[in-house]
Amino acid sequence: MLKFKIIAIAALYFGYACCKAQNVNALIKKLEKKQFKEVKEKLDKYISKGKKEPVIFYFYSKYFFDNNNQKNRSLDSAYANIEVAFKELQLLDSNEREKYQKAEIGEKAFEDLKSKILSEAFLKAKEESTEPSLNHFITFYNSDSSLHKRAIQMRDSISYHLSQLENSYQSYLTFLSKYPDAAQAKNAKYLYEKLLYEAKTKSSEIDDLVSFINSYPESPYRVDAEKRLYYKFTFDNQKETFEQFAEKFPDNSMSLKAWLWLWFLTKEKDSFFSKYPKMPNREIFVNRLSTDTLIFLPIVKNNLFGFIDLEGNTRIKPSIQNIPATQKCKPINEEYIIAETEGGLSIFTKKGEKISASEFDRIKDFSEATFCTKKGNKFGLFHKGGFELIPPKYDSLLFLYQGVVAAKSNRKWRLITMRDSVIVDSSCTSIKPIKKDLWILERDSLKTFLDKRVFSITQNAENSFDFLYEELSLSHENFFQVLRKNKWGVISRNSREIIPIDYSYIEESSYGWIVEKDSVYYAYDLKGNLVLPEPLENVLVGDNHYAIKKESKWGLVDLKGETILPVKCEELNFLGKSHILIKEKNKYHIISLQNPEKLVSIHNFWQVAYSKTSNREDPATFIITRSKRNKKGLMDLSGKKLLHDHYDDLQLVQDSLCIFKKHNKKGVLKVTGEVLLHAKYDGISETSGQSLSLYLKNKFGLFNTQTKKTIPAYYAFVPKKYGKRDSLFIAKKQKFGIIDSSDEELIPFVYDEIKYWNDTIALVQKANKWQFLLLNQKQLLPDTFDHYELLFKNNDEVAIKTFNASGYGLISSRFGRIIPEEYNEILNISNTNIPIYLVQKTDRLTHSHLILYVSNKGKVIYKQFLSDEEFQKFSCFSKP
């Protein structure tokens, strides 16, 4: 056999170095005869004598590798010895190594044996396919062979699979710590980070999220954790919550969004920087303040829109394809500009920066910090800071209060946050506001309510409401009158039952509620106490008293139910806060509540009358009496006869004055009997203010109830005040003129019309021309015009658009003529107390249009010339 041939040749060269040649031959024969014990003893003997020739270890390796030596066969030992053989071979000098090479037992023979051992060891490890067996091969049979690399790949794959079976962040961490260079390390790292994040933040509690962020600052899920923390912490969308978040988590990646919410929820932007002196990103908000508070005006150039400020400076160069009609021809006071682009509407800052996609069909303000967007037939929310909160997906959205939105989908409403988290998913058919912080929710014809003051937006699971009531209405601000199963009761705004839901009728009173059951009445106070527990036929509420009816008789009790007046009256009525009117044995009496024992009898009672007063809240109360001859008189509540029964009729008016009627004529007197106007007028009636209008023989006059001055009734209509002054009146005979409160003629009656302009100048019309009249000098100013139209008016100024054949112009009561009459149209486009005028003039020959923005003082802010196409796009004016 070849192997023994090689050994024989080796023996010729090395026999004397280790043993006799015959002894080597003997070893070869013993191996052939499977006398492995003798071979081992012989080799051990050589070693014991200090012999370390490579061939000895080579034979050791052959001894342990031999398939016939099953009892002592050991791949590990075989490999260990061949490795020693290699090592010893390398220690020989070149001559000795040359001998081995010539004997055909050099490195190639050693390599062949080593390769066979490696192959079998690899197959053995592969057959076991366990991590320990492969690890043993990799560490013990360490070599640069392809088998070593394959073993590593197999080992890594098996270990990774075991990690997958456990699928925990601990299992992947163990894998990574053992085999950081494995091909699966990247996936293991990903799964480790993912499962670690999920495990540490599973509860979604704020403390767990904060702990994860602090403990694993390099985690790829840190941003996700910061987002969850932000959304969890600021769930209620309240300004105070954003303040707390910004203070507690300044390094959170969502911190800027919290600051943006704060910015938009702060109404007084100038105070923002003093309130938050340590805020980050300060320059962002400084820039916003400098531009957002500016008023912009739209301009057109080359068929594109741009914007200028009120000084005429171009702020956004014409670059926008179009803007909505609602933003054309008016100052942009808002912080943003809505513009049309090829894809739809977009949102631009006043710096011209686009902050939304060009995809919306409609954009409008929703709350302080958000826009409502529409795409197709669906609505969503977009934050003014430049990020989408809810994509357009709802049929309708209704702002309730900060943090709470009613969303409609498939004809059903539910409550969501501004980030689309469900608060109440009750499938309401309607949500109706009844106050700023209170809403009625309806489902299946049953109702409940949402109260901002008692309803808290939780960070936990969805809330639900019990729809219990057929009817529900607010009562006394803090309660609801409710109807359930056809029974009425009262609940508080925190849903506590105040009055049992057991009555067929309920009515709010000044001090609680009057209820009815089985045709009898009871009274409850605001604490739900039954203050009138006994059954009553009726209850009336006065000031600090109840009038009660039992067995067809009336009595009076206080708010605690204590008797003030026994139940014995046929009638009982309250007269203001301090008196009552009773009827007993067919006679009427007045009783003072301060002295209930004293009766003031009323003869010839007709009716109770009231007179408004200018210096007290409650009207003065009187009794009108009527004699058997059907004549009227007047008495006060003390029983004093003020006016005897001599009048055909009496009508109480303001400040305790009476319009009286005698012999079919009317006059005015005080309740004390002093006649102020004798009965000579065909009619007298109250007007607004402190005057009575007088009517006599189809003519009109005025009587001032304060000054007692009279403007006689010989004018074509009731003289009306000139402006707000009580001393001047516009009156008409055949023509219009101006009189004073003493009926002295100040401006002659020669005008076709007179209008108030200011306190010293009137606007008058004569011969179809309008002019200004100086009241003191009675002098007309030369400026005339055919007609005019009011463009602007506040407490300080009136501005009119005037027209002559030459065109339109404008006159201000403060600044005089500020626009000459030479334009086709003038509009006031301002929505503030300071007008801004948009002026247009068309040149029909050149088909160009001059457009001016003009200030309230007449200064031209901006001038532009538009083509017909641009003019139509501007669309502020009707087509010329």
Protein Blocks (a to p, Z undefined) as FASTA:
>chain_A
ZZlmmmmmmmmmmmmmmmcfklmmmmmmmmmnopaklmmmmmmmmmmnopacfklmmmmm
mmmmpmklmmlgcfklmmmmmmmmmmmmmmpcfklmmmmmmnopafklmmmmmmmmmmmm
mmmmmmnopaklmmmmmmmmgcfbfklmmmmmmmmmmmmmmmmmnopaklmmmmmmmmmm
bmklmmmmmmmmmmmmmmmmmnopaklmmmmmmmmmmbcklmmmmmmmmmmmmmnopakl
mmmmmmmmmmbmklmmmmmmmmmmpmblmlmmmmmmmbghklmmmmmmmmmmpccdddde
ehiacdddfkopafbdcfbfbdcfklgoiacfbfbdcdddfkbccdddfkopafbdcfbf
bdcdfblmbccddehjaccdddfkopafbdcfbfbdcdfbehiacddeehiacdddfkop
afbdghpabdcdfbfkbccddeehiacdddfklmccdfbdcdddddfbfbdcdeehiacc
ddeehiacdddfkopafbdcfbfbdcddfklcaddeehiacdddfkopafblbccfbdcd
dehiacddeehiacdddfkopafbdcfbfbdcdehjlbccddeehiacdddfklmmbccd
dehifbdcddddfkbfbdcdddddddfkopacdddfkopafbdcfbfbdcddehhiacdd
eehiacdddfkopafbdcfbfbdcddehjddcddeehiacdddfklopacddfbfbdcdd
ehjbfkbccddfkbccdddfkopafbdcfbfbdcdfbfmbccddeehiacdddfklopac
fbdcfbdcdfbdcfkbccdddddfkbccdddfklopabdcfbfbdcdfbfbfbdcddddd
ddfklopacdddddfkopafbdcdddfklmmmnomaccZZ
